[in-house]
């Protein structure tokens, strides 16, 4: 290749003037933890300076007309630059793209040398244009090859592996979370709530006896205590339902959607065509999408009819909650943001469309293929 | 009245047994799970089963399913289901189950209101209905959501009477709860039946069923 010839030529001349003794042989350079220049490099620089000074002194002592030591200095500088480059290449950890970077740095160094030679030779006709064009062509070709290929070629297997690991660990974490929530819900029902129920029962029996005794003040106290216990039970019940609604675990999504519809202040129609039950996390996310969408509907478009549609499409559970209100809802509403995170954590999508005049539609797609 | 209790929490089971015995109710057997209920029903033929919805081994809705199955085995069996939560789906299943005995669905903590609980027990054992006021509230809310014009025509007092009737209370009990006379209650009942276009039914239980059917209808 013609380019190669150009690359080599300007380098040959100064190399001949280079004091070879000072050049460290290429190869593994002692690596120091803090990356400070090592002793060999220091010695190289020192010797180069001494050699350059000697040449300059010789020039000064002799005729002193044409400043020929410039070539000596150039040669020494090149040897130091080569040393630096080799050292840098050796110190750089081996990873994809290293060879590319070293090659590009070498090309840049050659270009600098060419320009320097031209300058020192009197800066006449800019002949390095040919060599520089050559380097540029080589660099551009190399760069095009590497950059086009790098993503799929250098790291695609790593990426695939990483995505695989993340998907697995995330789904594992979500499953664990769903189980823990269900356990908390059970603990609330079977632990604290049972004790409170037993307490209300005992207070009730005490109340019944006090009614006969005629002690009105004590009776009022006991009655208040029982009311408090009942209120606590009610709060625990709401809490448990917010964590993991029992009907969802017992009867599945269609029944739970139906229960939500009955509980809603809006007239709700549920149309569910579902096969086997999805994973608890998926069901739970779908449930809370419906709950939130129904709450929003009854809050913002009271009285509007709402239709909940549940389907399985291409390995995904599709939840559609559509109202026939005036539309124009804010798709970035606060409750929806939380839902979106929940859905996206399952690799799903949440779409809210609310054009004026067409009502609001919340659509969640949750992958459930297993 | 021969009663069987099915409840897995000993604390509650013993409490309910003690309460019933204090009020002269005969508890013939106790069980901790659904299997136990079915065995007892086959053997003892009790009049009333008081059943917890959640029972071992899976703690979901075995109690409800067992109660429905028990009524198929022994149709005159009255069932009072106690639950820690209100679930309209469960109420609907229970109300549409086979059998001729009374039906009740109440929140567990209502046991604390001894007089109301004993009233519910006697009513259900006698073939009547006892629905928790939360259940009725949800039914009414659902009907309201469909903006039923007939329901909107009811006066506030008539709505109160409707709710109490749906719980399964008799006219006398409604009169006591609202602190009005029996005659006044009868007038409200007649008026609201007319407004809802319901057939005037004889007997408390059939009247309750008519009201519940109305509230649950999706039309």
Boltz contact constraints between the chains, C-beta under 6 A:
constraints:
  - contact:
      token1: [A, 189]
      token2: [B, 84]
      max_distance: 6.0
  - contact:
      token1: [A, 193]
      token2: [B, 84]
      max_distance: 6.0
  - contact:
      token1: [A, 194]
      token2: [B, 9]
      max_distance: 6.0
  - contact:
      token1: [A, 197]
      token2: [B, 108]
      max_distance: 6.0
  - contact:
      token1: [A, 197]
      token2: [B, 109]
      max_distance: 6.0
  - contact:
      token1: [A, 198]
      token2: [B, 11]
      max_distance: 6.0
  - contact:
      token1: [A, 198]
      token2: [B, 12]
      max_distance: 6.0
  - contact:
      token1: [A, 198]
      token2: [B, 15]
      max_distance: 6.0
  - contact:
      token1: [A, 200]
      token2: [B, 109]
      max_distance: 6.0
  - contact:
      token1: [A, 200]
      token2: [B, 112]
      max_distance: 6.0
  - contact:
      token1: [A, 201]
      token2: [B, 15]
      max_distance: 6.0
  - contact:
      token1: [A, 201]
      token2: [B, 111]
      max_distance: 6.0
  - contact:
      token1: [A, 201]
      token2: [B, 112]
      max_distance: 6.0
  - contact:
      token1: [A, 204]
      token2: [B, 112]
      max_distance: 6.0
  - contact:
      token1: [A, 204]
      token2: [B, 114]
      max_distance: 6.0
  - contact:
      token1: [A, 208]
      token2: [B, 114]
      max_distance: 6.0
  - contact:
      token1: [A, 226]
      token2: [B, 112]
      max_distance: 6.0
  - contact:
      token1: [A, 230]
      token2: [B, 109]
      max_distance: 6.0
  - contact:
      token1: [A, 233]
      token2: [B, 109]
      max_distance: 6.0
  - contact:
      token1: [A, 237]
      token2: [B, 85]
      max_distance: 6.0
  - contact:
      token1: [A, 246]
      token2: [B, 85]
      max_distance: 6.0
  - contact:
      token1: [A, 247]
      token2: [B, 87]
      max_distance: 6.0
  - contact:
      token1: [A, 250]
      token2: [B, 60]
      max_distance: 6.0
  - contact:
      token1: [A, 250]
      token2: [B, 61]
      max_distance: 6.0
  - contact:
      token1: [A, 255]
      token2: [B, 89]
      max_distance: 6.0
  - contact:
      token1: [A, 259]
      token2: [B, 88]
      max_distance: 6.0
  - contact:
      token1: [A, 259]
      token2: [B, 89]
      max_distance: 6.0
  - contact:
      token1: [A, 262]
      token2: [B, 88]
      max_distance: 6.0
  - contact:
      token1: [A, 262]
      token2: [B, 142]
      max_distance: 6.0
  - contact:
      token1: [A, 265]
      token2: [B, 145]
      max_distance: 6.0
  - contact:
      token1: [A, 266]
      token2: [B, 145]
      max_distance: 6.0
  - contact:
      token1: [A, 267]
      token2: [B, 145]
      max_distance: 6.0
  - contact:
      token1: [A, 267]
      token2: [B, 146]
      max_distance: 6.0
